[in-house]
Amino acid sequence: MPLTQPQHLELYYWMQLNRKLEDQLTLLFRQNKIVGGLYSSLGQEAISVGTAYALEKQDWIAPMIRNHGALLVRGFRPRDLMMQYMARQGSPSGGKDGTSHFGDLTDRHVVSPISMLGDLIPVLTGVGLAARYLGRREVALTWIGEGGSSTGVFHEGLNFAAVQRAPLILILENNLWAYSTPTYLQTALEDFADRAKAYGIPGVIVDGNDVVAVYETTRAAVERARRGDGPTLIEAKTFRRKGHAQHDPAGYVPEWMRQEWEAKDPVLRYENYLTEQKLWTETEKQKILAGIDRELKEELAAAEASPLPEPEEAARGVYCDACHDIRPVWKRSPDELKPPRQETAQWFLDGQPALLPIETPAPAKQPQKDEPVAVATNPGHRKQSPSPRRAGLRVKKQRKK
Ligand SMILES: Cc1ncc(C[n+]2csc(CCOP(=O)(O)OP(=O)(O)O)c2C)c(N)n1
């Protein structure tokens, strides 16, 4: 369904909130109020916002360091991020973490980031599969940089998601730099979307600086995943306009490249689009911008009012001392949800197979006299390779009786 006019304006609001919040966080960093690193998504706002906006409330995300916009779309407030970076008591992690390691499994369906690049892929695959086991049509989405796509777990995770037709969407943010490593030293591929071919899933390329294109591409992948047709890898082409984090001046990035991408700024581009398509007036634009400035002022005041945590807090929650309930919440009977004890699981929920049906290929027809016979008898091979010779199998003549 195409975006309505209010939805177009909402997208603009989220992109500007993402950008202006990060401007504010940069000021806090310069004032020495931020504990630890600060990562910027300048120039990548259309990806975080457009992808998260394509999801429904029941869906799941797991953000990475450049996905502040997605956290905002999912319902975290600017003060949550400000307090988190300033390690204040009121932050989602109670002041225990300086970056974005927090989530909300109950209401917002946000899985906390994992710093080890790629590890969120199998985790979110598991989240999607768990939803399917529970009979819920929920989609799981996570992001990875082009650098992170060279880890082993990226490939293991995506392969597993593909073969299980998990409702997973993986957004590969190709911002041309993984810390100081350019893409041409990262892979011999031209397009990272081509990684999908190895797993038999669609690999789609989208202009990551075009929020409407990002939204529409993600929406199509969401619908596909919800139908049960499996994962999609979306490569969003963009550029990292700042260094890896605040401490990195990124002197290794050529000036021409920086300038070229500044001209493609996603927020400016979207402003021009809204004007050309007559989707807003100057008054509406100014109202949105003034509202964001007001909102951020209030959010900052609330965040700064939160104290630092008590020192004793550091010792709490290191080991779980029954501090929280970690028992599973069974919405359905455990017997129904645990796989049955048998070698080949045929497990049904609501009349539908909970695991992918195991398709046993039909037995091969009896060979005629003098017809070559494939020695390798893996039925899977036979199913996919009509000609044993073409598939590289050893063939031998059947012995005459
Ligand atoms: C498995 C693993 N290796 C190395 C790192 C250290 N590290 C953190 S971010 C980063 C660069 C990531 O680049 P990319 O995936 O392209 O994402 P970007 O920072 O460009 O958004 C590296 C090497 C890590 N966190 N995990």
The ligand as an SDF file (V2000), in Angstrom:
LIG
                    3D

 26 27  0  0  0  0  0  0  0  0999 V2000
   33.2210  -10.0670   15.1060 C   0  0  0  0  0  0  0  0  0  0  0  0
   33.7100   -8.6420   15.3200 C   0  0  0  0  0  0  0  0  0  0  0  0
   34.8810   -8.2550   14.7760 N   0  0  0  0  0  0  0  0  0  0  0  0
   35.3500   -6.9960   14.9660 C   0  0  0  0  0  0  0  0  0  0  0  0
   34.6230   -6.1110   15.7190 C   0  0  0  0  0  0  0  0  0  0  0  0
   35.1580   -4.6960   15.9460 C   0  0  0  0  0  0  0  0  0  0  0  0
   34.3890   -3.7280   15.1470 N   0  0  0  0  0  0  0  0  0  0  0  0
   33.3520   -3.0730   15.6440 C   0  0  0  0  0  0  0  0  0  0  0  0
   32.5910   -2.1020   14.5040 S   0  0  0  0  0  0  0  0  0  0  0  0
   33.7010   -2.5430   13.3140 C   0  0  0  0  0  0  0  0  0  0  0  0
   33.5580   -2.0070   11.9090 C   0  0  0  0  0  0  0  0  0  0  0  0
   32.2720   -2.4710   11.3340 C   0  0  0  0  0  0  0  0  0  0  0  0
   32.1150   -2.0410   10.0150 O   0  0  0  0  0  0  0  0  0  0  0  0
   30.7720   -2.3050    9.2720 P   0  0  0  0  0  0  0  0  0  0  0  0
   30.2690   -3.6770    9.5850 O   0  0  0  0  0  0  0  0  0  0  0  0
   30.9630   -1.9810    7.8450 O   0  0  0  0  0  0  0  0  0  0  0  0
   29.7370   -1.2970    9.9630 O   0  0  0  0  0  0  0  0  0  0  0  0
   29.8210    0.2970   10.0810 P   0  0  0  0  0  0  0  0  0  0  0  0
   30.6410    0.6170   11.2860 O   0  0  0  0  0  0  0  0  0  0  0  0
   30.4080    0.8030    8.8130 O   0  0  0  0  0  0  0  0  0  0  0  0
   28.4080    0.7260   10.2630 O   0  0  0  0  0  0  0  0  0  0  0  0
   34.6260   -3.4470   13.8060 C   0  0  0  0  0  0  0  0  0  0  0  0
   35.7240   -4.0440   13.0120 C   0  0  0  0  0  0  0  0  0  0  0  0
   33.4260   -6.5620   16.2970 C   0  0  0  0  0  0  0  0  0  0  0  0
   32.6530   -5.7580   17.0510 N   0  0  0  0  0  0  0  0  0  0  0  0
   32.9840   -7.8170   16.0790 N   0  0  0  0  0  0  0  0  0  0  0  0
  1  2  1  0
  2  3  1  0
  2 26  2  0
  3  4  2  0
  4  5  1  0
  5  6  1  0
  5 24  2  0
  6  7  1  0
  7  8  2  0
  7 22  1  0
  8  9  1  0
  9 10  1  0
 10 11  1  0
 10 22  2  0
 11 12  1  0
 12 13  1  0
 13 14  1  0
 14 15  2  0
 14 16  1  0
 14 17  1  0
 17 18  1  0
 18 19  2  0
 18 20  1  0
 18 21  1  0
 22 23  1  0
 24 25  1  0
 24 26  1  0
M  CHG  1   7   1
M  END
$$$$
